[in-house]
Amino acid sequence: MKIVVLVKQVPDTGEERILDASTGLVDRDANDPVIDEISERALEAALSVKDRDKSTEVVVLSMGPSDASKAIRKALSMGADSGIHILDDGLLGADATLTAQVLAAALRNADADLVITGNESTDGRGGVVPAMIAEHLNLPLMGSLTTVNIGSASISGQRRNDEGTQDVSADLPAIISVTEGFAEARFPNFKGIMGAKRKPVSTLAAAELGVNIAARTKISSVETRAPRSAGSTIIDEGQAAAQLVDFLTTNRLI
């Protein structure tokens, strides 16, 4: 079985994100870059399959600037076999639509039995890219899973919704996205770190994938959100309920 895991390098998830007012994009130089935690959980799901079946091949695929190679190398040190780095300055600030198109083009040539990704990145929080990729590739998507069972020809799992728990299944090849309900990633050991230096990483540009990067969303203006104003205090002297209802009605909250 060949599993491709989508990994993303993001600004440190433990620090405050900052927008660059001149571009409207996340200021990626303001925080240390790290591999997204949800990407690590997706990788752990793939590596757990490899633990049970050594013939499983795990490939990591990332789209990002040159230093995104650090995220790929970390994934390799954790146990992935090889990496694919989509590196193109023209993809800076790519929106979800273009991102999905580029990733789908790379996956189209990867010949994967299963693609695993996080349900949403911690810097974008869009949560739509896995579904977009599945649409491009005409593959079944099992999204936002909390558990999964991966077989040789099919997969099954569970996801939670507002009504309860939903059991889902699909034949391979397929795409799944995982949530924070999945196990935390393993730490790379010394042997893995040293071995990662010898594992192959191929680099691809958008032109090699046949993607038109000119078709994209462009940010026309950026406006800083005004500071939150102080709230009002309601002292209950018998009229608190009426005052609360009036506040909610005035602000169209009910």
Helices and strands as residue ranges (DSSP letters): E 2-6, E 9-11, E 33-35, H 37-52, E 57-63, G 66-68, H 69-78, E 82-86, G 89-91, H 96-108, E 114-118, H 129-137, E 141-145, E 147-150, E 154-161, E 164-171, E 174-178, H 190-196, E 201-204, G 206-209, H 240-250
